[in-house]
Amino acid sequence: MKLFVGLGNPGGKYAANRHNIGFMAVDRICADHGFGPWKRAFQGQVCDGRLGAEKVLLLKPETFMNLSGQSVQAAASFHKIDAADITVFHDELDLPPAKIKAKFGGGHAGHNGLRSIHAHLGEGYARVRLGIGHPGHKDRVADYVLHDFAKADQVWLDDLMTGISDGAAHLAGGDSAKFLNAVALRMAPPKEKKPARVTDEKPKATQARMDTRSPMEKLLDRFRP
C-alpha cells in the first residue's frame, strides 16, 4: 500500500489558503479516481482506492500543519507502510506559482509540516512540491501562506490539480518522470499544427515557364473570338 499525504490546516477558514494546496491535491485525486468516502482516522481524514496496480491511502492530517507528523506516523504504523512508500504533497515558497517538482528525501527547508514529519519518520519519503511563489520578504510569509489564492490563480490552479490527478497512477507506481509529464501536458498542452494550405494554383514563375507562346501568338489570342 502507498500513502499519499496532503498537507494543510483543517476547517473551512483555511480551505482555500495557499498553505492548503496539499489538501487540494489529494481531494482532486479522491474525487477523480472514485476513492472515498472520507472518514476520520489517525487524527485526520482518510480514504482509499486504487491507482493503477497500487492500493493507495489518502490522508489529510487534522492536527494543524505544525503537528502533521503525528497523523502521518499513526497511519503509516497502522498500515505498516514504510517511509519510502509515502508521498507528501505540500506548498513550496521557493517555486513560482504553477510550478511543480518531485523529489525523494532531503531537508524540510523550514516547512513546518515537513519538519514535523521529519521528526516522526525521518527524511526518507517522497515529496511533491507545489509552487505558490514567495511574497518577497520573510516577514510576510505567514500572512501570505494563510491567505486565499487570488481569483487570477484559479485557472492554473485547476489545471495543476487536474494534471496531478492525470498522473497520479504513475506517481503511485514510482514513475515520477511520467507523473510530471502528465502534469506538464495539462499545464501547457501541445500546440496544434496548422493544416497545410491546399491550392490548385501554380506559382506565377511556374506558369510563366509553362507558357511557350511567342509575343505575336499571345497578342493574336487576345483578339480571337
Rosetta silent file (secondary structure, phi, psi, omega in degrees, C-alpha in Angstrom):
SEQUENCE: MKLFVGLGNPGGKYAANRHNIGFMAVDRICADHGFGPWKRAFQGQVCDGRLGAEKVLLLKPETFMNLSGQSVQAAASFHKIDAADITVFHDELDLPPAKIKAKFGGGHAGHNGLRSIHAHLGEGYARVRLGIGHPGHKDRVADYVLHDFAKADQVWLDDLMTGISDGAAHLAGGDSAKFLNAVALRMAPPKEKKPARVTDEKPKATQARMDTRSPMEKLLDRFRP
SCORE:     score description
SCORE:     0.000 S_00000001
   1 L     0.000  141.946  175.112    0.000    0.000    0.000 S_00000001
   2 E  -105.843  149.901  178.720    1.117    3.564   -0.757 S_00000001
   3 E  -118.452  117.560  174.112    0.293    6.573    1.397 S_00000001
   4 E  -103.306  122.411 -178.185   -0.382    9.958   -0.241 S_00000001
   5 E  -113.038  127.951  172.315   -0.460   12.791    2.296 S_00000001
   6 E  -103.738  129.534 -179.457   -1.807   16.255    1.573 S_00000001
   7 L   -95.885  142.983  179.391   -0.662   18.960    3.965 S_00000001
   8 L   178.452 -170.622  176.257   -2.890   21.792    5.114 S_00000001
   9 L  -116.034  142.174 -176.503   -4.910   23.127    8.008 S_00000001
  10 L   -77.292  153.505  174.230   -8.394   21.797    8.907 S_00000001
  11 L   103.765  150.408 -178.323  -11.593   23.790    8.708 S_00000001
  12 H   -60.696  -27.768  179.894  -13.403   25.988    6.228 S_00000001
  13 H   -58.834  -31.922 -174.839  -11.449   29.056    7.344 S_00000001
  14 H  -106.190   -3.569 -167.593   -8.311   27.650    5.758 S_00000001
  15 L   -54.359  -38.443 -175.967   -9.772   25.630    2.871 S_00000001
  16 L  -100.763    9.699  179.899   -8.757   27.995    0.056 S_00000001
  17 E   -66.762  153.452  173.355   -5.419   29.091    1.588 S_00000001
  18 H   -59.733  -35.816 -179.304   -2.161   28.720   -0.312 S_00000001
  19 H   -64.210  -16.696 -175.664   -0.925   26.605    2.606 S_00000001
  20 H  -100.341   15.269 -178.431   -3.702   24.098    1.844 S_00000001
  21 H   -63.276  -25.885  175.583   -2.704   23.258   -1.716 S_00000001
  22 H   -66.759  -41.857  174.132   -1.663   19.793   -0.485 S_00000001
  23 H   -58.705  -44.236 -178.488   -5.207   19.140    0.745 S_00000001
  24 H   -59.037  -39.295 -178.258   -6.490   20.299   -2.651 S_00000001
  25 H   -64.256  -48.224 -178.475   -4.275   17.804   -4.467 S_00000001
  26 H   -73.012  -29.015  174.065   -5.458   14.721   -2.577 S_00000001
  27 H   -61.136  -41.397 -178.971   -9.061   15.957   -2.710 S_00000001
  28 H   -69.148  -39.806  177.255   -8.842   16.022   -6.512 S_00000001
  29 H   -61.407  -44.261  179.568   -7.297   12.550   -6.667 S_00000001
  30 H   -58.840  -48.294 -176.143  -10.062   11.256   -4.401 S_00000001
  31 H   -67.513  -41.282 -173.909  -12.826   12.817   -6.498 S_00000001
  32 H   -79.775  -23.460 -173.917  -11.458   11.856   -9.915 S_00000001
  33 L  -111.683   16.632  173.327  -10.478    8.265   -9.135 S_00000001
  34 L    69.757   26.023  174.029  -13.532    7.069   -7.239 S_00000001
  35 L   -76.399  174.744  170.688  -11.965    6.987   -3.771 S_00000001
  36 L   109.098  178.584    0.199  -13.938    7.650   -0.655 S_00000001
  37 L   -77.233  163.695  174.190  -15.831    8.489    1.263 S_00000001
  38 L   -67.384  142.423  176.848  -13.550   10.429    3.568 S_00000001
  39 E  -143.070  158.272 -177.486  -13.676    9.252    7.170 S_00000001
  40 E   -80.574  130.087  175.747  -11.987   10.242   10.410 S_00000001
  41 E  -170.993  152.724  174.400   -8.942    8.237   11.445 S_00000001
  42 L    55.281   39.877  179.895   -5.338    8.759   12.535 S_00000001
  43 L    59.034   35.541 -179.939   -6.018   12.336   13.689 S_00000001
  44 E  -166.085 -161.609  176.151   -7.116   13.231   10.204 S_00000001
  45 E  -114.668  133.789 -178.594   -9.334   12.377    7.257 S_00000001
  46 E  -132.100  153.583  167.868   -8.618    9.267    5.175 S_00000001
  47 E  -153.273  160.968 -176.832   -9.980    7.479    2.131 S_00000001
  48 E  -138.618  162.880 -179.577   -8.622    4.678   -0.009 S_00000001
  49 E  -178.317 -159.568 -179.371   -8.791    3.277   -3.503 S_00000001
  50 E  -124.642  140.913  172.128   -6.605    2.127   -6.377 S_00000001
  51 E  -124.152  105.972 -173.346   -4.327    3.992   -8.720 S_00000001
  52 L    63.315 -127.589 -179.029   -3.255    1.641  -11.479 S_00000001
  53 L   -88.428   -3.244 -172.924   -1.966   -1.529   -9.850 S_00000001
  54 E  -102.005  137.757  169.310   -1.394    0.132   -6.464 S_00000001
  55 E   -84.368  132.317 -173.336   -3.699    0.382   -3.482 S_00000001
  56 E  -129.709  134.764  173.052   -3.404    3.914   -2.106 S_00000001
  57 E  -104.023  125.892  175.554   -4.457    5.521    1.165 S_00000001
  58 E   -97.701  138.645 -177.504   -5.066    9.278    1.048 S_00000001
  59 E  -135.804  132.602  170.269   -4.561   11.258    4.246 S_00000001
  60 E  -119.874  100.167  179.470   -5.320   14.835    5.267 S_00000001
  61 E   -59.236  139.063  177.736   -3.919   15.418    8.794 S_00000001
  62 L  -113.744   27.948 -179.519   -6.208   17.498   11.001 S_00000001
  63 L   -91.088    2.365 -165.641   -3.611   18.250   13.652 S_00000001
  64 L    72.662  155.202 -168.014   -2.802   21.615   12.058 S_00000001
  65 H   -52.744  -44.734 -172.336    0.323   21.946    9.964 S_00000001
  66 H   -65.158  -16.824 -178.161    2.908   22.033   12.757 S_00000001
  67 H  -118.591   21.780 -176.436    1.881   18.606   14.083 S_00000001
  68 H   -55.646  -34.257 -176.837    1.267   16.815   10.773 S_00000001
  69 H   -59.487  -30.317  179.082    3.838   14.145   11.579 S_00000001
  70 H   -61.395  -46.131 -178.795    1.680   12.699   14.356 S_00000001
  71 H   -68.077  -43.261 -179.469   -1.097   11.860   11.913 S_00000001
  72 H   -63.672  -43.850  179.789    1.244   10.547    9.219 S_00000001
  73 H   -63.768  -39.873 -179.885    3.092    8.311   11.658 S_00000001
  74 H   -62.113  -45.339 -179.750   -0.183    6.924   13.055 S_00000001
  75 H   -66.612  -44.057 -178.659   -1.474    5.995    9.583 S_00000001
  76 H   -64.970  -40.562 -179.270    1.848    4.551    8.464 S_00000001
  77 H   -66.655  -43.218 -178.246    2.271    2.471   11.622 S_00000001
  78 H   -63.935  -42.571 -176.253   -1.248    1.025   11.497 S_00000001
  79 H   -93.383    2.808  178.982   -0.995    0.020    7.839 S_00000001
  80 L    55.826   49.018  179.262    2.700   -0.957    8.081 S_00000001
  81 L   -98.948  123.571  177.756    3.682    1.482    5.334 S_00000001
  82 L   -69.603  152.833  178.492    7.392    2.218    5.013 S_00000001
  83 H   -56.192  -34.228 -179.152    8.517    5.829    4.777 S_00000001
  84 H   -65.057  -17.667  179.633    9.755    5.101    1.227 S_00000001
  85 H  -100.599   14.313  179.341    6.132    4.409    0.201 S_00000001
  86 E  -107.386  132.825  174.981    4.869    7.767    1.488 S_00000001
  87 E  -123.017  128.534 -177.768    4.430   10.801   -0.785 S_00000001
  88 E  -111.051  126.339  175.850    3.657   14.206    0.718 S_00000001
  89 E   -96.699  125.191 -176.762    2.017   16.994   -1.314 S_00000001
  90 E  -148.733  159.699  177.132    2.875   20.425    0.073 S_00000001
  91 E   -72.069  147.227 -177.054    3.102   24.104   -0.762 S_00000001
  92 E  -133.937  109.797  179.706    6.525   25.380   -1.842 S_00000001
  93 L   -66.380  -29.729 -174.364    7.535   29.017   -1.422 S_00000001
  94 L   -83.116    2.833  175.067   10.741   28.545   -3.399 S_00000001
  95 L  -115.568  141.078  177.351    8.913   27.607   -6.609 S_00000001
  96 L   -61.813  155.836  176.732    6.940   30.090   -8.753 S_00000001
  97 L   -53.655  139.104  177.337    3.166   29.665   -8.809 S_00000001
  98 L    81.712   -5.551  177.007    2.013   26.743  -11.014 S_00000001
  99 L   -87.518  151.260 -177.262    5.447   25.068  -10.957 S_00000001
 100 E  -142.403  140.743  175.662    5.788   21.540   -9.609 S_00000001
 101 E  -140.456  151.407  176.699    8.716   19.319   -8.687 S_00000001
 102 E  -119.706  141.206  178.745    9.030   15.838   -7.230 S_00000001
 103 E  -150.317  162.887  176.568   11.882   14.693   -5.031 S_00000001
 104 E  -122.797  129.809  178.350   12.825   11.943   -2.624 S_00000001
 105 L    71.592 -172.634 -179.508   14.447   12.659    0.720 S_00000001
 106 L   101.220 -178.762 -177.430   16.297   15.814    1.676 S_00000001
 107 L   -78.867  177.884 -178.913   15.675   18.553    4.200 S_00000001
 108 L   -97.215   -8.125  176.351   12.443   20.250    5.174 S_00000001
 109 L    53.068   31.205  176.932   13.610   23.771    4.145 S_00000001
 110 L    82.280   -0.009  178.703   11.800   25.298    7.103 S_00000001
 111 L   -73.371  122.526 -173.081    8.354   23.983    6.111 S_00000001
 112 H   -64.535  -34.868  177.981    6.574   23.285    9.391 S_00000001
 113 H   -66.886  -45.292  177.993    4.579   20.325    8.101 S_00000001
 114 H   -66.466  -37.474  178.246    7.666   18.626    6.696 S_00000001
 115 H   -57.561  -42.126  179.350    9.612   19.473    9.834 S_00000001
 116 H   -67.555  -40.524  178.370    7.030   17.572   11.889 S_00000001
 117 H   -65.869  -40.594  175.893    7.090   14.574    9.530 S_00000001
 118 H   -55.901  -43.322 -176.929   10.891   14.543    9.676 S_00000001
 119 H   -64.068  -29.719 -176.958   10.709   14.405   13.469 S_00000001
 120 H   -96.958  -31.359 -172.761    8.451   11.334   13.393 S_00000001
 121 H  -124.706   -7.848 -172.273    9.639    9.417   10.305 S_00000001
 122 L    84.827 -169.493 -174.415   12.978   10.838    9.214 S_00000001
 123 L  -101.882    2.156 -173.179   13.606   12.238    5.734 S_00000001
 124 L   -83.232   52.939  176.522   13.253    9.073    3.643 S_00000001
 125 L  -134.458  165.172 -178.023    9.922    9.843    1.991 S_00000001
 126 E   -91.513  153.148  177.372    8.879   11.431   -1.310 S_00000001
 127 E  -133.381  146.821  169.026    7.510   14.920   -1.746 S_00000001
 128 E  -114.102  111.695 -174.660    5.579   16.711   -4.464 S_00000001
 129 E   -91.223  118.476 -174.449    6.471   20.381   -4.184 S_00000001
 130 E  -107.803  109.233 -174.149    3.662   22.654   -5.381 S_00000001
 131 E   -65.281  131.750  175.126    4.826   26.164   -6.174 S_00000001
 132 L  -124.112   -1.248 -178.849    2.922   29.073   -4.666 S_00000001
 133 L    80.038  171.804 -177.183    5.597   31.754   -5.065 S_00000001
 134 L  -121.207  140.034 -178.461    7.185   33.927   -2.385 S_00000001
 135 L   -70.838  -10.928  177.042    5.805   37.230   -1.044 S_00000001
 136 L   108.418  -23.426  178.709    9.263   38.794   -1.297 S_00000001
 137 L  -145.243  140.936 -175.269   10.173   39.130    2.371 S_00000001
 138 H   -62.297  -27.104  179.707   10.305   36.553    5.153 S_00000001
 139 H   -70.111  -15.938 -178.601    8.228   38.746    7.463 S_00000001
 140 H   -99.667   -2.529 -173.251    5.303   38.460    5.056 S_00000001
 141 H   -62.167  -48.470 -175.857    5.421   34.667    4.656 S_00000001
 142 H   -57.351  -46.764 -179.879    2.975   33.715    7.440 S_00000001
 143 H   -67.077  -36.999 -177.703    0.252   36.049    6.183 S_00000001
 144 H   -64.509  -49.337 -176.572    0.918   35.059    2.579 S_00000001
 145 H   -71.620  -25.188  179.361    0.562   31.298    3.012 S_00000001
 146 L   -94.806   20.081  176.287   -2.521   31.698    5.215 S_00000001
 147 L  -110.953  148.066 -179.451   -4.233   33.849    2.593 S_00000001
 148 E   -65.573  152.479  171.255   -6.552   32.502   -0.113 S_00000001
 149 L   -59.934  145.045  177.455   -5.377   32.095   -3.679 S_00000001
 150 L   -72.114  158.322  178.422   -6.247   35.102   -5.828 S_00000001
 151 H   -58.682  -34.605 -179.351   -9.004   34.821   -8.431 S_00000001
 152 H   -66.222  -18.103 -179.631   -6.359   35.149  -11.132 S_00000001
 153 H   -83.769  -13.052 -168.985   -4.748   31.939   -9.837 S_00000001
 154 H   -64.940  -33.257 -178.547   -7.807   29.778  -10.302 S_00000001
 155 H   -66.855  -53.171 -179.292   -7.164   28.800  -13.942 S_00000001
 156 H   -67.842  -31.132  179.884   -3.642   27.496  -13.440 S_00000001
 157 H   -64.971  -42.465  178.269   -4.606   26.019  -10.069 S_00000001
 158 H   -66.960  -40.588  176.954   -7.370   23.932  -11.626 S_00000001
 159 H   -61.667  -41.198  179.876   -5.072   22.832  -14.459 S_00000001
 160 H   -63.508  -45.365 -179.919   -2.420   21.846  -11.916 S_00000001
 161 H   -63.779  -40.643  178.312   -4.870   19.807   -9.846 S_00000001
 162 H   -64.421  -41.413  177.574   -6.190   18.084  -12.967 S_00000001
 163 H   -62.762  -40.137  176.846   -2.650   17.295  -14.084 S_00000001
 164 H   -61.327  -43.068  177.650   -1.837   15.815  -10.688 S_00000001
 165 H   -64.153  -42.558  179.126   -4.917   13.628  -10.972 S_00000001
 166 H   -57.626  -40.513 -174.941   -3.987   12.621  -14.536 S_00000001
 167 H   -96.875    4.621 -173.221   -0.554   11.465  -13.428 S_00000001
 168 H   -58.845  -38.013 -179.553   -1.448   10.034  -10.020 S_00000001
 169 H   -65.461  -36.828  176.663   -1.235    6.398  -11.148 S_00000001
 170 H   -64.245  -40.998  179.838    2.304    6.979  -12.458 S_00000001
 171 H   -64.211  -43.340  178.540    3.279    8.517   -9.129 S_00000001
 172 H   -63.137  -32.359  179.413    1.825    5.590   -7.206 S_00000001
 173 L   -82.061    0.106  176.513    3.774    3.244   -9.478 S_00000001
 174 L    89.721    9.346 -178.778    7.020    5.031   -8.673 S_00000001
 175 L  -105.765   85.437 -177.075    7.488    6.814  -12.008 S_00000001
 176 H   -68.420  -28.452  179.448    7.819   10.468  -11.074 S_00000001
 177 H   -64.342  -45.817  178.281    9.021   11.421  -14.573 S_00000001
 178 H   -67.301  -34.461  176.376    5.781   10.217  -16.195 S_00000001
 179 H   -60.841  -50.199 -179.352    3.821   11.880  -13.404 S_00000001
 180 H   -64.942  -33.079  177.268    5.478   15.238  -14.068 S_00000001
 181 H   -65.937  -39.522  177.903    4.987   14.789  -17.809 S_00000001
 182 H   -62.747  -39.415  177.411    1.253   14.268  -17.283 S_00000001
 183 H   -66.157  -44.025 -178.672    1.122   17.494  -15.296 S_00000001
 184 H   -60.943  -39.525  179.343    3.133   19.351  -17.939 S_00000001
 185 H   -64.240  -35.230  178.834    0.765   18.221  -20.696 S_00000001
 186 H   -74.929  -37.917 -177.769   -2.186   19.577  -18.757 S_00000001
 187 H   -74.994  -35.674 -178.837   -0.456   22.863  -17.886 S_00000001
 188 L  -139.368   76.358 -178.070    0.914   23.514  -21.389 S_00000001
 189 L   -59.724  146.968 -179.086   -0.845   21.286  -23.956 S_00000001
 190 L   -60.564  140.562 -179.545    0.988   20.846  -27.266 S_00000001
 191 L   -72.557  139.835  178.639    0.053   23.418  -29.876 S_00000001
 192 L   -73.940  135.408  176.929   -1.991   22.141  -32.794 S_00000001
 193 L   -75.469  134.694  178.002   -0.198   22.270  -36.105 S_00000001
 194 L   -72.176  133.025 -180.000   -1.959   24.396  -38.696 S_00000001
 195 L   -63.049  144.297  178.704   -3.004   22.288  -41.697 S_00000001
 196 L   -64.149  141.384 -179.176   -1.063   22.956  -44.879 S_00000001
 197 L   -74.338  125.137  179.661   -2.928   25.172  -47.309 S_00000001
 198 L   -98.178  127.104 -179.581   -4.236   23.181  -50.251 S_00000001
 199 L  -147.753  148.611  177.423   -4.498   25.060  -53.537 S_00000001
 200 L   -91.549   -7.477 -177.261   -4.666   24.260  -57.221 S_00000001
 201 L   -71.152  140.959  177.478   -2.948   27.489  -58.155 S_00000001
 202 L   -99.536  144.197  177.855    0.524   27.177  -59.588 S_00000001
 203 L   -53.913  147.144 -178.233    3.219   29.701  -58.695 S_00000001
 204 H   -57.294  -39.063 -179.046    3.470   32.537  -61.177 S_00000001
 205 H   -61.818  -37.394  179.592    7.023   31.587  -62.040 S_00000001
 206 H   -68.595  -41.235  178.887    5.832   28.084  -62.943 S_00000001
 207 H   -61.427  -39.721 -178.923    3.001   29.456  -65.040 S_00000001
 208 H   -65.430  -38.871 -179.630    5.441   31.677  -66.881 S_00000001
 209 H   -67.488  -30.153 -176.465    7.736   28.760  -67.645 S_00000001
 210 H   -80.000  -21.194 -178.607    4.828   26.699  -68.995 S_00000001
 211 L   -84.784  104.707 -176.016    3.633   29.419  -71.425 S_00000001
 212 L  -101.688   10.250 -179.693    5.711   28.823  -74.566 S_00000001
 213 L   -70.131  150.969  175.527    3.736   31.117  -76.897 S_00000001
 214 L   -79.615  161.167  177.855    5.551   33.850  -78.809 S_00000001
 215 H   -54.188  -39.685  179.867    4.599   37.511  -78.172 S_00000001
 216 H   -65.188  -40.364  178.826    2.781   37.613  -81.515 S_00000001
 217 H   -65.007  -39.333  178.638    0.772   34.484  -80.646 S_00000001
 218 H   -63.790  -40.355  179.712   -0.179   35.965  -77.285 S_00000001
 219 H   -66.069  -43.310  178.373   -1.360   39.189  -78.994 S_00000001
 220 H   -62.768  -37.568  179.250   -3.409   37.275  -81.572 S_00000001
 221 H   -61.356  -30.796 -179.216   -5.024   35.192  -78.820 S_00000001
 222 H   -67.844  -25.833 -176.152   -6.343   38.372  -77.199 S_00000001
 223 H  -104.563    0.892  177.111   -8.361   39.251  -80.307 S_00000001
 224 L   -73.469  138.515 -179.633   -9.691   35.814  -81.158 S_00000001
 225 L   -67.096    0.000    0.000  -13.455   35.436  -80.735 S_00000001
